[in-house]
Amino acid sequence: MSDSLTTTPRVPKYIAIRDAIAHEIESGQLSSNTKLGSERLLSEQFSTTRVAVREALLALETDGLIYRLDRRGWFVRSPRIIYRPQSTKSFNQYVSEQGGIASTELISAELVKATSWDATHLDIQLNDDVYSIWRRRSINGRPAVVEHIRVNAELFPHLLSLPLNQSMTALMAQHYQRQLTRAHINLYPTTFAEQQAKALHVNVGSMGLYICRTNRDQNGMITDVDQEYWLHDVLDLHFEAHD
């Protein structure tokens, strides 16, 4: 007696929705930064529930095809920017070289006294003068990274009088003849605290990438330490290995 029971695995409802939207993105029917319909409209379009639509959108976000801006909706993601952390190229350079449009917004800039952290990372004394600069940087109009730059003020007098929405690398070269030649870099996954999440229009606790760069000039002097908080789906990290 062969009463063996065979069952066909049930395909979750959201998979068909995910695949349909992914096809439209990958075929070019939906271009970069196009806003998707609301969950209500998509549920009507696919004759399904908003729960299934939400699961499909979250799957597309996980796959790196779309992104969400807090209170603004879902958008098609632009191609990732190839980023080589070991390079001393500026943000503007590697974005523009890959066909993107880079922009920078100054959030705040002030002269402060060095904390213990500053002193250690900038190789200066406690309470020495430091420029503390916060900026938000966007690619094709989408906020991509918020950065906190600590600069050794002794090396760059009157830096705050310059247009700080420009490339810091270029400003240091043009106005102070200091060429950034090498950097020490730490990077690891992180989650955004309220300040970073608000600046990037995402929810607190969203996943991101933390990159901390300690830059040196042609004389080996530490010029600045740049803490960068990147959205998780913006960069394609490239490294080179040698024997």
PyMOL commands that set and color helices and strands:
alter all, ss='L'
color gray80, all
select helices_A, chain A and resi 13-26+39-45+50-62+91-97+116-122+153-155+159-161+168-176+194-200
alter helices_A, ss='H'
color red, helices_A
select strands_A, chain A and resi 66-69+73-76+81-83+102-113+129-139+142-152+182-191+207-216+222-231+235-237
alter strands_A, ss='S'
color yellow, strands_A
deselect
rebuild
show_as cartoon
